[in-house]
Amino acid sequence: MILLQLLGSLGLLIYGMRMMSEALQKMAGPQLRHILAKMTTNRLTGMLTGTLVTCAVQSSSATTVMTVSFESAGLLTLSQAISVIMGANIGTTLTAWIMSLGYNVNLTNVVYPSFLLGIILIYKKRHRYVGDFLFGVAFMFLSLVMLSSAGKAMNLEHNESVIQFFASFDTSSHLTILAFLAIGTLITCIVQSSAAVMAITILLCSTGVLPIYLGIALVMGENIGTTATANLVALGSNTQARRAALAHLLFNVFGVIWVLLAFYPFVNMVCSLVGYDPSAGSQTEKLPVVLAMFHTCFNVLNTAILIWLVPQMERVVCWLLPMKENAPEKEQFHLQYIQSNLMQTPEIAVLQAQKETAAFGERIYEMFGMVRTLFYETDSKDFTELFRQIEHEEDNTDQMEIEIARYLEQVSDDHLSDETKQKIRQMMREISELESIGDACYKLARTLDRKRDGGIAFTQHQTDQMQALILLCDKALTQMNIIMRGHRSDHDIWESYRIENDINELRQRMKTENIQAVNNHEYEYAVGTIYVDMANDLEKMGDYIINVVQARFGK
C-alpha cells in the first residue's frame, strides 16, 4: 500500500504540474506566443524570456517544445532558440524549490482552499482557466504532502537492508557518481518528467538513506534526461527543429562534464551555502534545500558560461546536423511549417498552422503566376509543360487543404482558449477559400488550353482588357498575402474591398462590350465565349480572395 501511495503521489504530481502548465498557457494564449517571438532580440533577452516563461508555465519541456516549434516555423533564429532554451533551464529550478518547500512546510493549509476556490472559478466559466490553474497547484501540493507522508511511512532511515544497500556504494568514486548519473538520465527518459525523478530523489535524501553526492548525481542525470522530450518531439521534424533540440542536449551535457571535473569541491561549496556538512551526515531536513540549491547553481553557472558561446554552439549543431538537399518544392509536396509530432502545446500549434496557411497563400500566388505566363505562352511545347505544372499544383493545393485541416482538427481536440478556437475556425475557412482559388487557377488554365486547341485569338482590345483584369487579380492576391503574413491590426480590409470592386466593374464592362462586339460581328461568338469564361473565372477568383481576407479579419 505504501508503494501504491508513492506511485499514486508521483502520478498526481505529474498530472498537477501538467494541469497547471496547460492552464497558464491558455490564460496567456497569444500573449505567450508574442512574448517568445518578440522578446528575443539578443541572447541575453532570449535567456531572460526563457527563464520568465518557464517560471510562469512551470514546465521547461513546454517552453523548449514551444521554442523548437518557433525555430521550426522560422520565427526564431537558431541562436535565439538556444538562448531561450538556456533560460528555460534556469526557470525550471523553481520547481525544485517548490518541492523542497513541500518537504519542510505543511502545505495542507494551501491545498483545500485552492480546491474550493478552484471549483468555484471553474463553474464561473469566465475564470475557468484560473480555476484549472488552482486545481493544478492544489494537486501538486497535495502530491508533495502525500510523498512526504509515504516517505515517513516507509521508515527507510531505520531499514537496515536499504541503509546497507546505499552504504555499499563508494561515494568518493567517480565511477559511482557516473553510474547514478546514468540511472537518473535513464529514469527521466522513461517517465518523461524530471519533476517526478526530482521528487523521488528528494524523498530518498530527506530520509537520510541516500548520500547527498549520489542524490546530486541523480539530479545531474535528470538534467540530461529532460532533454529527451524536445529531442523526441523534433525527431521527425525538419533540420532546424532537430538542431534546436540537439543544442538543448549539448548545453546540459557540457554542464555535466565541467561539474564532474570539479564534482566534490563544487558540491561542498553548494552545501556550505545552505549550511550543511556532507561529512557529518546529520541535518537531513536540509538535504531537499541542498538539492534545489545545486540545481540552481548548476543551471545558472552553466548558462553564465555558455551564453557567450552561443555562436560556437550554433556552428557545432549545424556541423553535426547539416541541411539535407530536398527535391524542388514544385516537384514534391510537403508542408513547410507543420510537423505532426510538434503537437504538445496546442496554443503554439495554432501558430504553426497560421504560418502554414500563409505559405499556402504564397503558393497560390505562384500558381496564379504560372497561369499568367500561360496566357502569353505561344510555344506549344512550353505551353504543354506549364499546363502540366499547373495541373500538378492543383493536386498539391488539394493536399495542402486536407493536411492543414487534419492538423487543425487534431489541435481542436485539445482544451483551448476561446480566442484560439476562433482562430481555428477562421483558418478552416481560409484554407477552404484558398483551395477554391487554386481550383479557379486550374479552370483558367483549362480555358486557355481550350482557346489554344480551338485556334482562337483575342483582338488587341480583348487582350488589353484581359491583361487589366489579370493585373487586378494579381494585386488582390498580393494584398491578401500581405494581410495573411502580418498581424491584422497592422492592416485594413478596405484596400482589398476597393480592388474587388474594380474587378467586378471591369468584368461587367467586358461582358457588356462582348455582347456589342458579337452583335457587330467584330469577332465570332466562340471567341466571345472563351473571353467571357475567362473574365468570369477571374471575377470568381476575386470573390474567393475577398473571402480569405474577410476570414482573416474575422468577418
C-alpha positions as a Python dict, from the first residue, in 0.01 Angstrom:
ca = {
    (1, 'M'): (0, 0, 0),
    (2, 'I'): (288, 236, 73),
    (3, 'L'): (434, 162, -272),
    (4, 'L'): (96, 232, -434),
    (5, 'Q'): (71, 556, -236),
    (6, 'L'): (418, 652, -359),
    (7, 'L'): (339, 575, -724),
    (8, 'G'): (-3, 742, -698),
    (9, 'S'): (156, 1053, -548),
    (10, 'L'): (405, 1073, -836),
    (11, 'G'): (121, 1034, -1086),
    (12, 'L'): (-73, 1310, -912),
    (13, 'L'): (237, 1531, -913),
    (14, 'I'): (286, 1489, -1289),
    (15, 'Y'): (-85, 1548, -1355),
    (16, 'G'): (-97, 1855, -1129),
    (17, 'M'): (205, 2014, -1297),
    (18, 'R'): (67, 1941, -1642),
    (19, 'M'): (-274, 2084, -1550),
    (20, 'M'): (-112, 2396, -1404),
    (21, 'S'): (114, 2440, -1708),
    (22, 'E'): (-170, 2400, -1961),
    (23, 'A'): (-397, 2639, -1767),
    (24, 'L'): (-124, 2905, -1765),
    (25, 'Q'): (-66, 2859, -2138),
    (26, 'K'): (-439, 2905, -2204),
    (27, 'M'): (-451, 3215, -1983),
    (28, 'A'): (-151, 3364, -2159),
    (29, 'G'): (-269, 3240, -2502),
    (30, 'P'): (-140, 3455, -2788),
    (31, 'Q'): (49, 3682, -2547),
    (32, 'L'): (278, 3390, -2463),
    (33, 'R'): (348, 3338, -2832),
    (34, 'H'): (418, 3708, -2885),
    (35, 'I'): (648, 3720, -2581),
    (36, 'L'): (859, 3431, -2713),
    (37, 'A'): (859, 3568, -3067),
    (38, 'K'): (942, 3930, -2981),
    (39, 'M'): (1146, 3930, -2659),
    (40, 'T'): (1445, 3755, -2813),
    (41, 'T'): (1628, 4044, -2977),
    (42, 'N'): (1963, 3925, -2839),
    (43, 'R'): (2099, 3629, -2642),
    (44, 'L'): (2052, 3795, -2300),
    (45, 'T'): (1688, 3893, -2357),
    (46, 'G'): (1629, 3547, -2507),
    (47, 'M'): (1772, 3383, -2196),
    (48, 'L'): (1564, 3609, -1968),
    (49, 'T'): (1250, 3534, -2172),
    (50, 'G'): (1309, 3159, -2144),
    (51, 'T'): (1355, 3193, -1767),
    (52, 'L'): (1040, 3401, -1713),
    (53, 'V'): (818, 3188, -1940),
    (54, 'T'): (934, 2865, -1774),
    (55, 'C'): (876, 3012, -1426),
    (56, 'A'): (527, 3113, -1545),
    (57, 'V'): (421, 2784, -1706),
    (58, 'Q'): (621, 2568, -1462),
    (59, 'S'): (749, 2341, -1739),
    (60, 'S'): (1085, 2364, -1912),
    (61, 'S'): (961, 2093, -2152),
    (62, 'A'): (668, 2315, -2257),
    (63, 'T'): (900, 2614, -2312),
    (64, 'T'): (1151, 2401, -2502),
    (65, 'V'): (883, 2248, -2726),
    (66, 'M'): (744, 2598, -2794),
    (67, 'T'): (1094, 2718, -2881),
    (68, 'V'): (1160, 2421, -3111),
    (69, 'S'): (823, 2490, -3277),
    (70, 'F'): (909, 2858, -3328),
    (71, 'E'): (1251, 2773, -3464),
    (72, 'S'): (1096, 2514, -3695),
    (73, 'A'): (846, 2774, -3816),
    (74, 'G'): (1123, 3025, -3886),
    (75, 'L'): (1006, 3271, -3618),
    (76, 'L'): (1330, 3238, -3421),
    (77, 'T'): (1684, 3201, -3542),
    (78, 'L'): (1883, 2908, -3408),
    (79, 'S'): (2093, 3136, -3185),
    (80, 'Q'): (1775, 3292, -3038),
    (81, 'A'): (1628, 2945, -2976),
    (82, 'I'): (1946, 2834, -2796),
    (83, 'S'): (1937, 3137, -2564),
    (84, 'V'): (1567, 3076, -2481),
    (85, 'I'): (1642, 2710, -2402),
    (86, 'M'): (1925, 2819, -2169),
    (87, 'G'): (1680, 3042, -1986),
    (88, 'A'): (1429, 2756, -1964),
    (89, 'N'): (1689, 2552, -1774),
    (90, 'I'): (1719, 2830, -1515),
    (91, 'G'): (1340, 2872, -1492),
    (92, 'T'): (1285, 2503, -1420),
    (93, 'T'): (1486, 2532, -1097),
    (94, 'L'): (1181, 2700, -942),
    (95, 'T'): (1010, 2359, -947),
    (96, 'A'): (1290, 2212, -733),
    (97, 'W'): (1248, 2493, -479),
    (98, 'I'): (872, 2435, -461),
    (99, 'M'): (936, 2065, -395),
    (100, 'S'): (1195, 2133, -127),
    (101, 'L'): (938, 2365, 33),
    (102, 'G'): (687, 2078, 32),
    (103, 'Y'): (920, 1870, 248),
    (104, 'N'): (981, 2146, 501),
    (105, 'V'): (641, 2322, 525),
    (106, 'N'): (293, 2179, 586),
    (107, 'L'): (114, 2253, 258),
    (108, 'T'): (-228, 2112, 355),
    (109, 'N'): (-332, 2462, 464),
    (110, 'V'): (-296, 2570, 100),
    (111, 'V'): (-441, 2257, -71),
    (112, 'Y'): (-803, 2261, 44),
    (113, 'P'): (-871, 2636, -1),
    (114, 'S'): (-721, 2603, -352),
    (115, 'F'): (-960, 2318, -437),
    (116, 'L'): (-1259, 2517, -305),
    (117, 'L'): (-1172, 2840, -484),
    (118, 'G'): (-1074, 2647, -799),
    (119, 'I'): (-1408, 2467, -834),
    (120, 'I'): (-1598, 2795, -782),
    (121, 'L'): (-1397, 2963, -1061),
    (122, 'I'): (-1438, 2662, -1293),
    (123, 'Y'): (-1817, 2685, -1260),
    (124, 'K'): (-1790, 3059, -1324),
    (125, 'K'): (-1684, 2997, -1686),
    (126, 'R'): (-1533, 3340, -1729),
    (127, 'H'): (-1244, 3248, -1495),
    (128, 'R'): (-1230, 2872, -1559),
    (129, 'Y'): (-863, 2878, -1660),
    (130, 'V'): (-771, 3039, -1327),
    (131, 'G'): (-972, 2760, -1160),
    (132, 'D'): (-784, 2496, -1361),
    (133, 'F'): (-456, 2657, -1252),
    (134, 'L'): (-559, 2648, -884),
    (135, 'F'): (-661, 2283, -920),
    (136, 'G'): (-319, 2209, -1071),
    (137, 'V'): (-146, 2388, -781),
    (138, 'A'): (-362, 2201, -529),
    (139, 'F'): (-289, 1864, -691),
    (140, 'M'): (83, 1939, -698),
    (141, 'F'): (96, 2044, -332),
    (142, 'L'): (-128, 1752, -228),
    (143, 'S'): (105, 1510, -407),
    (144, 'L'): (403, 1659, -219),
    (145, 'V'): (219, 1613, 113),
    (146, 'M'): (139, 1252, 15),
    (147, 'L'): (500, 1187, -92),
    (148, 'S'): (629, 1321, 238),
    (149, 'S'): (375, 1104, 422),
    (150, 'A'): (473, 798, 214),
    (151, 'G'): (840, 864, 289),
    (152, 'K'): (774, 874, 662),
    (153, 'A'): (559, 560, 640),
    (154, 'M'): (836, 372, 457),
    (155, 'N'): (1064, 442, 757),
    (156, 'L'): (1370, 392, 535),
    (157, 'E'): (1607, 551, 787),
    (158, 'H'): (1551, 250, 1013),
    (159, 'N'): (1553, -13, 739),
    (160, 'E'): (1893, -180, 771),
    (161, 'S'): (1883, -351, 429),
    (162, 'V'): (1814, -23, 247),
    (163, 'I'): (2077, 161, 451),
    (164, 'Q'): (2332, -113, 378),
    (165, 'F'): (2243, -109, 6),
    (166, 'F'): (2318, 261, -38),
    (167, 'A'): (2613, 245, 204),
    (168, 'S'): (2772, -20, -22),
    (169, 'F'): (2834, 246, -288),
    (170, 'D'): (3161, 432, -265),
    (171, 'T'): (3060, 798, -273),
    (172, 'S'): (3421, 905, -321),
    (173, 'S'): (3444, 718, -654),
    (174, 'H'): (3372, 893, -982),
    (175, 'L'): (3252, 559, -1124),
    (176, 'T'): (2972, 551, -866),
    (177, 'I'): (2879, 909, -947),
    (178, 'L'): (2870, 824, -1320),
    (179, 'A'): (2654, 517, -1250),
    (180, 'F'): (2394, 721, -1059),
    (181, 'L'): (2411, 993, -1324),
    (182, 'A'): (2324, 727, -1585),
    (183, 'I'): (2038, 595, -1365),
    (184, 'G'): (1893, 947, -1328),
    (185, 'T'): (1915, 1001, -1705),
    (186, 'L'): (1750, 667, -1786),
    (187, 'I'): (1463, 705, -1538),
    (188, 'T'): (1391, 1062, -1657),
    (189, 'C'): (1388, 948, -2021),
    (190, 'I'): (1141, 671, -1932),
    (191, 'V'): (895, 872, -1719),
    (192, 'Q'): (938, 1192, -1929),
    (193, 'S'): (922, 1404, -1615),
    (194, 'S'): (1226, 1545, -1438),
    (195, 'A'): (992, 1671, -1164),
    (196, 'A'): (889, 1315, -1073),
    (197, 'V'): (1250, 1197, -1056),
    (198, 'M'): (1344, 1505, -854),
    (199, 'A'): (1063, 1422, -611),
    (200, 'I'): (1196, 1066, -565),
    (201, 'T'): (1550, 1198, -516),
    (202, 'I'): (1435, 1450, -253),
    (203, 'L'): (1232, 1176, -81),
    (204, 'L'): (1533, 940, -58),
    (205, 'C'): (1773, 1214, 54),
    (206, 'S'): (1534, 1358, 313),
    (207, 'T'): (1510, 1019, 485),
    (208, 'G'): (1890, 1012, 511),
    (209, 'V'): (1940, 680, 329),
    (210, 'L'): (2070, 832, 3),
    (211, 'P'): (2401, 1022, 44),
    (212, 'I'): (2393, 1376, -92),
    (213, 'Y'): (2667, 1304, -350),
    (214, 'L'): (2458, 1026, -507),
    (215, 'G'): (2143, 1242, -491),
    (216, 'I'): (2320, 1520, -678),
    (217, 'A'): (2442, 1266, -937),
    (218, 'L'): (2075, 1172, -994),
    (219, 'V'): (1988, 1542, -1033),
    (220, 'M'): (2259, 1582, -1298),
    (221, 'G'): (2115, 1279, -1478),
    (222, 'E'): (1771, 1442, -1467),
    (223, 'N'): (1912, 1748, -1644),
    (224, 'I'): (2029, 1529, -1933),
    (225, 'G'): (1718, 1308, -1933),
    (226, 'T'): (1480, 1604, -1956),
    (227, 'T'): (1626, 1693, -2298),
    (228, 'A'): (1473, 1370, -2433),
    (229, 'T'): (1130, 1538, -2458),
    (230, 'A'): (1241, 1804, -2705),
    (231, 'N'): (1458, 1559, -2900),
    (232, 'L'): (1170, 1312, -2934),
    (233, 'V'): (937, 1592, -3044),
    (234, 'A'): (1189, 1710, -3305),
    (235, 'L'): (1278, 1358, -3424),
    (236, 'G'): (1052, 1362, -3729),
    (237, 'S'): (1068, 1738, -3782),
    (238, 'N'): (1280, 1949, -4011),
    (239, 'T'): (1653, 2003, -3962),
    (240, 'Q'): (1603, 2340, -3788),
    (241, 'A'): (1390, 2183, -3513),
    (242, 'R'): (1638, 1897, -3462),
    (243, 'R'): (1924, 2146, -3430),
    (244, 'A'): (1746, 2340, -3153),
    (245, 'A'): (1672, 2017, -2964),
    (246, 'L'): (2032, 1898, -3006),
    (247, 'A'): (2158, 2233, -2870),
    (248, 'H'): (1948, 2167, -2556),
    (249, 'L'): (2118, 1830, -2513),
    (250, 'L'): (2468, 1972, -2571),
    (251, 'F'): (2403, 2250, -2319),
    (252, 'N'): (2325, 2005, -2040),
    (253, 'V'): (2595, 1754, -2137),
    (254, 'F'): (2857, 2032, -2131),
    (255, 'G'): (2736, 2140, -1787),
    (256, 'V'): (2753, 1785, -1651),
    (257, 'I'): (3107, 1740, -1786),
    (258, 'W'): (3252, 2051, -1621),
    (259, 'V'): (3072, 1976, -1291),
    (260, 'L'): (3211, 1620, -1295),
    (261, 'L'): (3562, 1759, -1336),
    (262, 'A'): (3519, 1960, -1012),
    (263, 'F'): (3246, 1746, -859),
    (264, 'Y'): (3338, 1721, -491),
    (265, 'P'): (3465, 2080, -442),
    (266, 'F'): (3156, 2210, -626),
    (267, 'V'): (2910, 2002, -420),
    (268, 'N'): (3088, 2101, -96),
    (269, 'M'): (3061, 2468, -200),
    (270, 'V'): (2684, 2428, -259),
    (271, 'C'): (2643, 2252, 77),
    (272, 'S'): (2828, 2534, 253),
    (273, 'L'): (2584, 2786, 102),
    (274, 'V'): (2299, 2603, 277),
    (275, 'G'): (2496, 2537, 595),
    (276, 'Y'): (2506, 2159, 553),
    (277, 'D'): (2813, 1942, 628),
    (278, 'P'): (2827, 1636, 393),
    (279, 'S'): (3075, 1454, 620),
    (280, 'A'): (2851, 1483, 928),
    (281, 'G'): (2550, 1306, 770),
    (282, 'S'): (2307, 1481, 1007),
    (283, 'Q'): (2059, 1764, 941),
    (284, 'T'): (1873, 1558, 678),
    (285, 'E'): (1596, 1819, 677),
    (286, 'K'): (1837, 2048, 488),
    (287, 'L'): (1901, 1797, 206),
    (288, 'P'): (1597, 1899, -9),
    (289, 'V'): (1726, 2258, 4),
    (290, 'V'): (2078, 2139, -90),
    (291, 'L'): (1938, 1961, -398),
    (292, 'A'): (1737, 2268, -502),
    (293, 'M'): (2042, 2491, -448),
    (294, 'F'): (2263, 2259, -655),
    (295, 'H'): (2006, 2251, -936),
    (296, 'T'): (2000, 2632, -937),
    (297, 'C'): (2380, 2679, -918),
    (298, 'F'): (2436, 2418, -1189),
    (299, 'N'): (2200, 2581, -1440),
    (300, 'V'): (2286, 2942, -1359),
    (301, 'L'): (2664, 2886, -1383),
    (302, 'N'): (2628, 2670, -1694),
    (303, 'T'): (2424, 2944, -1862),
    (304, 'A'): (2670, 3212, -1747),
    (305, 'I'): (2948, 3019, -1923),
    (306, 'L'): (2766, 2918, -2242),
    (307, 'I'): (2562, 3233, -2308),
    (308, 'W'): (2878, 3389, -2454),
    (309, 'L'): (2939, 3082, -2671),
    (310, 'V'): (2602, 3069, -2850),
    (311, 'P'): (2756, 3133, -3198),
    (312, 'Q'): (3002, 2848, -3140),
    (313, 'M'): (2721, 2616, -3025),
    (314, 'E'): (2524, 2713, -3335),
    (315, 'R'): (2818, 2618, -3558),
    (316, 'V'): (2860, 2284, -3377),
    (317, 'V'): (2495, 2177, -3415),
    (318, 'C'): (2493, 2291, -3779),
    (319, 'W'): (2803, 2079, -3837),
    (320, 'L'): (2651, 1778, -3660),
    (321, 'L'): (2318, 1817, -3843),
    (322, 'P'): (2385, 1957, -4192),
    (323, 'M'): (2090, 2071, -4401),
    (324, 'K'): (1977, 1800, -4640),
    (325, 'E'): (1915, 1870, -5004),
    (326, 'N'): (1546, 1835, -5082),
    (327, 'A'): (1367, 1793, -5409),
    (328, 'P'): (1247, 2119, -5563),
    (329, 'E'): (932, 2248, -5399),
    (330, 'K'): (734, 2244, -5722),
    (331, 'E'): (804, 1874, -5775),
    (332, 'Q'): (747, 1748, -5423),
    (333, 'F'): (450, 1817, -5199),
    (334, 'H'): (537, 1888, -4837),
    (335, 'L'): (411, 2109, -4560),
    (336, 'Q'): (664, 2374, -4474),
    (337, 'Y'): (593, 2454, -4110),
    (338, 'I'): (353, 2195, -3972),
    (339, 'Q'): (514, 1890, -3815),
    (340, 'S'): (263, 1633, -3690),
    (341, 'N'): (480, 1549, -3389),
    (342, 'L'): (501, 1911, -3265),
    (343, 'M'): (156, 1886, -3109),
    (344, 'Q'): (239, 1901, -2738),
    (345, 'T'): (148, 2268, -2693),
    (346, 'P'): (-182, 2339, -2870),
    (347, 'E'): (-159, 2718, -2839),
    (348, 'I'): (173, 2707, -3024),
    (349, 'A'): (44, 2452, -3275),
    (350, 'V'): (-205, 2717, -3388),
    (351, 'L'): (86, 2946, -3474),
    (352, 'Q'): (236, 2665, -3685),
    (353, 'A'): (-94, 2637, -3872),
    (354, 'Q'): (-107, 3015, -3926),
    (355, 'K'): (239, 3009, -4080),
    (356, 'E'): (141, 2714, -4300),
    (357, 'T'): (-178, 2891, -4411),
    (358, 'A'): (27, 3198, -4507),
    (359, 'A'): (262, 2969, -4702),
    (360, 'F'): (-46, 2821, -4871),
    (361, 'G'): (-142, 3173, -4984),
    (362, 'E'): (206, 3232, -5127),
    (363, 'R'): (191, 2901, -5312),
    (364, 'I'): (-145, 3000, -5463),
    (365, 'Y'): (12, 3328, -5580),
    (366, 'E'): (290, 3132, -5752),
    (367, 'M'): (27, 2912, -5919),
    (368, 'F'): (-152, 3222, -6046),
    (369, 'G'): (182, 3344, -6182),
    (370, 'M'): (201, 3025, -6390),
    (371, 'V'): (-148, 3093, -6530),
    (372, 'R'): (-45, 3450, -6612),
    (373, 'T'): (258, 3318, -6801),
    (374, 'L'): (36, 3062, -6977),
    (375, 'F'): (-180, 3347, -7112),
    (376, 'Y'): (119, 3484, -7306),
    (377, 'E'): (280, 3149, -7398),
    (378, 'T'): (295, 3082, -7772),
    (379, 'D'): (530, 2783, -7792),
    (380, 'S'): (327, 2459, -7799),
    (381, 'K'): (582, 2251, -7607),
    (382, 'D'): (634, 2512, -7333),
    (383, 'F'): (256, 2561, -7307),
    (384, 'T'): (200, 2189, -7252),
    (385, 'E'): (476, 2167, -6990),
    (386, 'L'): (344, 2470, -6800),
    (387, 'F'): (-12, 2337, -6813),
    (388, 'R'): (109, 2009, -6657),
    (389, 'Q'): (280, 2204, -6378),
    (390, 'I'): (-45, 2391, -6306),
    (391, 'E'): (-229, 2058, -6302),
    (392, 'H'): (26, 1923, -6054),
    (393, 'E'): (-4, 2235, -5836),
    (394, 'E'): (-382, 2194, -5828),
    (395, 'D'): (-333, 1846, -5679),
    (396, 'N'): (-90, 1993, -5426),
    (397, 'T'): (-338, 2262, -5316),
    (398, 'D'): (-599, 1991, -5257),
    (399, 'Q'): (-348, 1801, -5040),
    (400, 'M'): (-248, 2114, -4850),
    (401, 'E'): (-609, 2189, -4762),
    (402, 'I'): (-660, 1832, -4635),
    (403, 'E'): (-334, 1821, -4435),
    (404, 'I'): (-382, 2162, -4269),
    (405, 'A'): (-747, 2084, -4191),
    (406, 'R'): (-649, 1748, -4038),
    (407, 'Y'): (-386, 1919, -3825),
    (408, 'L'): (-634, 2183, -3707),
    (409, 'E'): (-885, 1910, -3620),
    (410, 'Q'): (-618, 1740, -3404),
    (411, 'V'): (-539, 2069, -3231),
    (412, 'S'): (-908, 2146, -3171),
    (413, 'D'): (-947, 1815, -2984),
    (414, 'D'): (-745, 1974, -2701),
    (415, 'H'): (-877, 2219, -2441),
    (416, 'L'): (-815, 2561, -2594),
    (417, 'S'): (-883, 2922, -2508),
    (418, 'D'): (-1186, 3082, -2675),
    (419, 'E'): (-961, 3311, -2880),
    (420, 'T'): (-765, 3014, -3012),
    (421, 'K'): (-1086, 2827, -3102),
    (422, 'Q'): (-1196, 3131, -3301),
    (423, 'K'): (-862, 3137, -3486),
    (424, 'I'): (-901, 2771, -3580),
    (425, 'R'): (-1248, 2839, -3725),
    (426, 'Q'): (-1107, 3131, -3925),
    (427, 'M'): (-820, 2921, -4061),
    (428, 'M'): (-1057, 2642, -4162),
    (429, 'R'): (-1244, 2896, -4371),
    (430, 'E'): (-922, 3047, -4509),
    (431, 'I'): (-780, 2716, -4635),
    (432, 'S'): (-1115, 2626, -4797),
    (433, 'E'): (-1121, 2956, -4988),
    (434, 'L'): (-751, 2926, -5081),
    (435, 'E'): (-817, 2582, -5229),
    (436, 'S'): (-1104, 2738, -5428),
    (437, 'I'): (-859, 2996, -5568),
    (438, 'G'): (-638, 2704, -5676),
    (439, 'D'): (-940, 2546, -5848),
    (440, 'A'): (-1010, 2879, -6023),
    (441, 'C'): (-648, 2894, -6144),
    (442, 'Y'): (-676, 2543, -6287),
    (443, 'K'): (-1008, 2628, -6451),
    (444, 'L'): (-844, 2932, -6614),
    (445, 'A'): (-562, 2711, -6740),
    (446, 'R'): (-813, 2470, -6894),
    (447, 'T'): (-996, 2760, -7063),
    (448, 'L'): (-663, 2879, -7209),
    (449, 'D'): (-596, 2521, -7326),
    (450, 'R'): (-937, 2521, -7494),
    (451, 'K'): (-855, 2855, -7656),
    (452, 'R'): (-525, 2718, -7793),
    (453, 'D'): (-684, 2393, -7919),
    (454, 'G'): (-955, 2592, -8099),
    (455, 'G'): (-700, 2823, -8261),
    (456, 'I'): (-879, 3122, -8108),
    (457, 'A'): (-704, 3458, -8092),
    (458, 'F'): (-823, 3761, -7899),
    (459, 'T'): (-838, 4106, -8053),
    (460, 'Q'): (-598, 4369, -7925),
    (461, 'H'): (-878, 4531, -7720),
    (462, 'Q'): (-974, 4196, -7567),
    (463, 'T'): (-609, 4125, -7482),
    (464, 'D'): (-570, 4468, -7318),
    (465, 'Q'): (-886, 4424, -7111),
    (466, 'M'): (-787, 4072, -7005),
    (467, 'Q'): (-440, 4194, -6906),
    (468, 'A'): (-601, 4466, -6692),
    (469, 'L'): (-826, 4211, -6519),
    (470, 'I'): (-533, 3972, -6460),
    (471, 'L'): (-332, 4262, -6312),
    (472, 'L'): (-618, 4345, -6071),
    (473, 'C'): (-636, 3981, -5956),
    (474, 'D'): (-259, 3986, -5909),
    (475, 'K'): (-293, 4298, -5690),
    (476, 'A'): (-574, 4134, -5491),
    (477, 'L'): (-362, 3822, -5428),
    (478, 'T'): (-61, 4033, -5330),
    (479, 'Q'): (-271, 4234, -5081),
    (480, 'M'): (-422, 3910, -4945),
    (481, 'N'): (-75, 3764, -4878),
    (482, 'I'): (44, 4085, -4711),
    (483, 'I'): (-252, 4063, -4472),
    (484, 'M'): (-201, 3690, -4409),
    (485, 'R'): (170, 3730, -4331),
    (486, 'G'): (125, 4024, -4094),
    (487, 'H'): (-89, 4097, -3791),
    (488, 'R'): (-441, 4202, -3886),
    (489, 'S'): (-424, 4508, -3659),
    (490, 'D'): (-148, 4646, -3886),
    (491, 'H'): (-373, 4638, -4196),
    (492, 'D'): (-725, 4732, -4301),
    (493, 'I'): (-971, 4550, -4522),
    (494, 'W'): (-1074, 4847, -4735),
    (495, 'E'): (-790, 4820, -4989),
    (496, 'S'): (-900, 4463, -5064),
    (497, 'Y'): (-1262, 4581, -5098),
    (498, 'R'): (-1152, 4853, -5343),
    (499, 'I'): (-962, 4606, -5564),
    (500, 'E'): (-1256, 4363, -5552),
    (501, 'N'): (-1491, 4641, -5662),
    (502, 'D'): (-1257, 4728, -5954),
    (503, 'I'): (-1254, 4361, -6060),
    (504, 'N'): (-1635, 4343, -6057),
    (505, 'E'): (-1675, 4666, -6256),
    (506, 'L'): (-1418, 4564, -6519),
    (507, 'R'): (-1573, 4217, -6558),
    (508, 'Q'): (-1918, 4373, -6607),
    (509, 'R'): (-1782, 4618, -6864),
    (510, 'M'): (-1609, 4335, -7051),
    (511, 'K'): (-1933, 4133, -7066),
    (512, 'T'): (-2130, 4432, -7195),
    (513, 'E'): (-1866, 4515, -7459),
    (514, 'N'): (-1853, 4149, -7565),
    (515, 'I'): (-2228, 4138, -7639),
    (516, 'Q'): (-2198, 4452, -7852),
    (517, 'A'): (-1887, 4323, -8036),
    (518, 'V'): (-2050, 3986, -8117),
    (519, 'N'): (-2367, 4165, -8241),
    (520, 'N'): (-2150, 4391, -8456),
    (521, 'H'): (-1966, 4085, -8597),
    (522, 'E'): (-1626, 4213, -8475),
    (523, 'Y'): (-1535, 3852, -8386),
    (524, 'E'): (-1703, 3512, -8372),
    (525, 'Y'): (-1932, 3401, -8093),
    (526, 'A'): (-1683, 3122, -7993),
    (527, 'V'): (-1416, 3387, -7928),
    (528, 'G'): (-1658, 3582, -7711),
    (529, 'T'): (-1748, 3266, -7513),
    (530, 'I'): (-1383, 3198, -7423),
    (531, 'Y'): (-1334, 3568, -7343),
    (532, 'V'): (-1633, 3584, -7106),
    (533, 'D'): (-1548, 3248, -6944),
    (534, 'M'): (-1201, 3380, -6854),
    (535, 'A'): (-1347, 3708, -6723),
    (536, 'N'): (-1597, 3514, -6509),
    (537, 'D'): (-1324, 3284, -6373),
    (538, 'L'): (-1109, 3584, -6278),
    (539, 'E'): (-1405, 3761, -6115),
    (540, 'K'): (-1486, 3444, -5919),
    (541, 'M'): (-1124, 3430, -5807),
    (542, 'G'): (-1162, 3785, -5678),
    (543, 'D'): (-1461, 3668, -5470),
    (544, 'Y'): (-1256, 3384, -5317),
    (545, 'I'): (-971, 3625, -5239),
    (546, 'I'): (-1200, 3867, -5055),
    (547, 'N'): (-1346, 3571, -4864),
    (548, 'V'): (-993, 3481, -4741),
    (549, 'V'): (-933, 3841, -4632),
    (550, 'Q'): (-1268, 3855, -4452),
    (551, 'A'): (-1190, 3528, -4272),
    (552, 'R'): (-853, 3672, -4166),
    (553, 'F'): (-1031, 3975, -4016),
    (554, 'G'): (-1295, 3753, -3853),
    (555, 'K'): (-1579, 3896, -4065),
}
